[in-house]
Each structure stands twice: as structure tokens, then as C-alpha cells.
Amino acid sequence: MSYSPTFSRRGLLAGAGALGAGLALGGCATATSTGGSAQQGGAVTLQSDLSSPLAEKAMQSLVAAYGKQSKYTVKLNTVAATTYQPLLPTYLTSANPPDVYTWYAGSDADHYSSRGLLLDVSSVWKTMSNYQPALKTLSTDAAGKQIFVPTDYYWWGVFYRKSQFAKWGLSEPKTWSDFLNVCATIKAKGVTPIGLGAGTGTAWVASAWFDYFDIRLNGAEYHRDLLQGKHSFTDSKVVDVFNTWKQVLPYFDPNGTAVSWQEASNQLIQGQCGMLLTGTFFADAVPKGSLDDLDFFKFPVIDASVPDAEEAPTDGLFASSKTHNSAAVLDFMTWMATPEAQNLWTQTSSGTVIPANPQATSPSTALVQKGKAMLAAASDLTQFFNRDSTDALQNTANTALIDFIQNPGKLDSILSTWQSQAQQAWKTA
Amino acid sequence: MTVASTNSVTPTNARPVASRATGRGRGPKRSWGPGRPSPLVLAFVLVPLLVESVSVFWPAVQGFYISLTNWNGVNPPSFAGFGNYSKMFGDPVFRKALEDTAIWLVLFGGLSAAGGLGCALFLQRERRGIAVYRAALFLPVVFSLTATALMWQTLYQPNGMVNGLLSSIGLGGWQHAWLADSSTALYAQIVPALWREIGYVMVLYLAGLKGIDPALYEAAKVDGASAWQQFRNVTLPQLRSVNAVVLSVIIIDSLRSFDVVWALTQGGPYNSSQLLSTYMYQTAFVNTDFGYGCALAVAIFVLAFGVIVSYLVRAFKESD
């Protein structure tokens, strides 16, 4: 029951009033800078959205390995992936932001860089001359400076089970008509030819189909421009995309918009569907034994005159331009670009990603080697719908594509709604 | 803070009334007449007011300010006047969300009030083991709906228990992909929300029923009232004050119903189960369109506040 005898009412109210006023002045929600204390020389904070247990552990061992060989220290701060995305602008615009961030290369990084929020990492790229030129382009902003350090990438393909294809007497289709034949054969055997997995929460996987039809029919350049708002979704070239899609729609799993991609990949493993267009991330959930029976083929060529582009979502790091610790930040990012760091990453994580440094050892499985070769042969690389645009545009795509898959007859109205929703998203970005 | 203020006042209160009067001459600091509130009372009013203004009113004002701007969290906000509000009128998704919220309010609100009252009437009499039934009905309130939504999701799967049950009783034709079908998604999600809310409303009504004087029922019985007449003329009028609470709770809960829908469909497929709350969240935190998101939040607030105030005004008029 101790209290200060000098504690007076006036003092209390004055104190509380000062506290309130202080908060009120500093608490303006839209303020982008509120001043703050510099923390020169302290540990570098690494903000990470790799929150799955496997990835988080891999990140922890990376940070520990860096700390052992460097005079700088890195503090890992893992945030759940779903919370990370809406918070990222808040982190970057705050007065005293975390230093380094895991994120995607391409349009999204460029978006932040054009607001002057990202650190110029051109000096790190001086140590990365062995990287593919495509990765450097991807890491360069509109002003021509590098703002991103890629650490790894993965690929999308049409996955199937080798034993099933052998049983049905099928081989990998190369062209669109081959693919339609494969679908018809699988259907005749009483199995759903194509799994989807665009159900609750994972509607975004449907945009892989949209991306691939668009880059196969109209090319990667047109696709990127479309997503940036330079073309309309009511364009006849986009209508072509959907008309081609309609040819395979009868072969899709009728419950494709009701089950998640995790269940769709289970269906593939259990032989309930013949093929699945998916990124290699699905392999994380696959029992080790079943992985050996899995193989994939490149999304079939539809128009031979269009150069082949592939989806190769690239992950990596960027840093805040407001960091007080740029020497340490650049040192850490340089280390993350080395083969040693990336080897450690591919060994400890799921093992289906390709390290960005060509000198790093990719997982030696036939699957990864095949994926790597496919991407190396591609004339152009796209990222993925949301990575080439924004999450707001991804939402409009989810609405439009699921509606199309369920109601292909409503195509015209779906596309005009999509266009008007997309215009809102472009205006806000 | 409270300890300090209480102690600083105690000596004054402990003083006999007589000395209080004589104490008046000892200086202005310790003197207050009957017209002036004591520092304790002032503290009890001002301290919560301050906490409230910093933690509730100020953010609310900020939210309203943001709703008048275009702001994506990265660029500095630009003033847009009432642009975000006029945008709502032309926005088909907003209209859909408004419709769905109205359906939700009527179905979820009506059924949970009726169901809660029904369960309370059924379980009000003390019988052996009645507590088990009450606890069972109240149990869903204890769980997080986001977590239990995962269980409901499994039930609603195309090859889940709901469809399995339907086919086993010969209603295979009624099978649906409940959450993926735009015609069933909204209604399929009202069920888990009801599953939770009924237990809560039941407890409110049980408390209300306990407060009714048994003499009223005895008098009604003596007058030869049937069970229905007792319910109609004794129980319902006596529950009027509880009804006001239940109605406010139901309206607030339906307008903030978010967890089930966000966990199960995120407003999909193609906005067919979009509620105002999910649309607000999606706009602000997924699309990072904070200006429009805040405008939607203001609209939700006005709706909730409007409905509740108009009900309370009517209820008070009736009781006068």
C-alpha cells in the first residue's frame, strides 16, 4: 500500500493530460515519419514471412551461420505470412523500420523502390556477376539501380504420376492437341484428368492457368502489360485466353473450386486426378516416398510462334533505405548471395527450390534438374499473377476466374466486371 | 493510480461531519461544498475518459479522417473529400455485401434470438442433470470460432460429413459443394455462427427468466391462464429489458461477424458470401486501400449505431 504522498490531483491530471497530448500528437495514423531514435551499430533486424516450421528453422540456421563468420549480428523476426503482407507498407514507411525483409522480386519491389523506400544494393550485385541476366533485370528498379537480392526460385509445371501415365500408355504431351488427347484418354479411364485446388483460401491457384494461357497465346510482354493496366481484360486477346481454357474446362475436377491445393495434391498422389498444374511448393506436403513417382511436363505449347516463357517466382531480400546500419545490411545481403549460404538454405528447407546463385549446388534430384533446365531454356520468365501485379489485382482475378470456372457461359459480363474492379486496384496502387 | 487517489481522500472521509464543517476555514485546498464533486469522483470520471479518448475516440477520429483520403499505406494520403463514400453507391460488391449483411442480420439474428429463447425456456426448470445440457449448449461460446471453423470446413467438404449424411439417408441429390457454391455459401456459414450464438443468447435469457417473480405465474395459474397465455402475457413482457440487451448483442454480433466467413470462404466464391465486415477487411488489409476501407468501417458503425439507437429510443418510449 505504498504511495507517493506528494501525488496530487493536479499532478495526476497534468501528467495524464501530457501523456494524452503526446500520444495524440505522435499518433497520427497516416504520418509516414514521426522521428525516432537511431540504433546505429546494433544488430540487423531481418523481418521474415517464412513462417512454416520447416522454413523458419532453415532461416534460423542461416542467421546462426552468418553470425559465426561475421562481426555483425542479425536478429531474425518471423511474422506469419498472412499478417506480413498488409504490414509491409507500415514497416517500410515507419521512422525506424526493420532493416532487411524477405519478399518477392519484380513489380512489388519496384513499387516500393519508386517511393524511395528501398536501399540501393548495387554494391552487392558487384559480387554477383555470375547470376543470370534475367535475375538481375528482375532485381533492378525503373530507375536502373538494383534493389533486390534473389536467393532462390521455383517453377510451375503440370505434375503427374509416372506409374499412372505408364499404366494408361501416355507420354508427356508437348502441344495443345497432344494435351487434349491426354485429357480425353484419362477421362475415358474414369479418372478426373485435371485437379485444380482453387477452393477456400487458395483461389489464387486458378490464376496459374490464366497466366500460362496468356503467356502461351499472347506472350510474356503482353501478359505483364495487361497486369500493369496497359491493356483491358475485355481485350479480344484476353477473350482468346478464356476460349482456349473452355476447351479443357470439361476435364477439370468438378469440385476444383471447393477443395484447397493441399487436397488437390493429395488427389494427385492418390490417383484420383491425373494431372495438376502447380508450383513445386506442393512437394513439401508430399510423403517422401511418393515424390519419386512424380514427374512434370512443361505447360503445352499452344501457338508455336510465341516464344516460350515460364513462371519462375523468385524469392529473396530487400532492405529499407532508412536503415542506420547499411554496412552490416549490405554485408549480410552479400553473404546471402553466396553459394555457401544458398546451399545451407536448400539443404535445410524443403529441397524443391533452385538456388539463385548458379555456383550453388541445386538439389540433385531428377525433378529439380529438369525444372532448372526448363527455366534455363525459357526465353522469358514471369513471376506469378500477384507478383507481376499487386495483391489487390489478385483479388479481382480470384473473383473473375472462379466465376468463369463455375459459369463459363457468363464470360462477357465476368470480363467487364473484372476490368472495372481492376481499374480500382490500379488506381489505388 | 486508484490506490493513490483513494488514500489521499480517506482522511477527509474519516473525519466526522462536524469537523468537516469547521475544517472549511483551514484553506481552500481541502474544502469543497456539496455542489462540488470530490476529487475521487473526478478521478473516476476523468481517468477512464482519458484512457478512452486515447485508445478509442482518437483512433475513431483518425479512422474517419483516413476515410476522407486516398491512402495506400505507402504514398502520403491525398484528401478525397467524400469521394470514398460516393464510391460506395456505384460499387456492386458493396451492394452485395450490404444485401448479405441484411440477410445475415435477419436470419442469424432472428434464429439466434428464437433459438436462444427456446432453449432457455426448455432448460429453465431445475431438473437433475440440466446443468450438463446448459453447459453443452454454452460450450461453443468458449471456443474460438476461427479454430472451430476449420472443423466446419471439413464437414462441408464435397466428400465431407454433411454430404455423406445426405447420401446415407437417400438425399444424395441434395449434395452440394456447400462453401464453393455461390447459392449456398452464405447460408452454410450462418449455421456455425448460430451454433455459437444460440448458447450465448440462451444464457442471457436464462438470467432474465430467473428474475421473473414466480408469484406472477401463480397468479396467472389461479386465473386459469394456459401455458401459452402465461408465456404471452407474463414471460414476454417481463423479458423486455433482457430483449433490449439481446437485440443489441445480436445486431453488434451480426455486423461484426467476420471470423467464420473469413476462415471459411473469405467472402467468396466471387463475393457471393461477402459481408460488410469481410469486405472492409479485404479492402483495407489485403488490397491496402485504407481510405475506402475506413469509409466502409464508418458505414458499418453508422448502421450498427443507427439500428441500436432507434431501437433503444423506441424501447424507452414504450416503457415511459
Interface residues (C-beta under 8 A of the other chain):
Chain A: M1 Y3 S4 F7 S8 R9 L12 L13 A16 G17 L19 G20 L23 A24 G27 C28 A29 T30 T32 Q85 P86 P89 T90 L92 T93 H111 Y112 R115 L117 G199 T200 G201 A203 N255 T257 A258 V259 E263 T390 D391 A392 N395 N398 T399 A400 I402 D403 Q406 T417 Q421 Q424 A425 T428 A429
Chain B: M1 V3 A4 S5 N7 S8 P39 L42 A43 L46 V47 L50 S53 V54 W58 P59 Q62 G63 Y65 I66 T69 N70 W71 N72 G73 V74 N75 P76 P77 P92 V93 Q153 Q157 P158 A177 L179 A180 D181 S182 L264 T265 Q266 G268 P269 Y270 N271 Q282 A284 F285 V286 N287 T288 D289 Y292
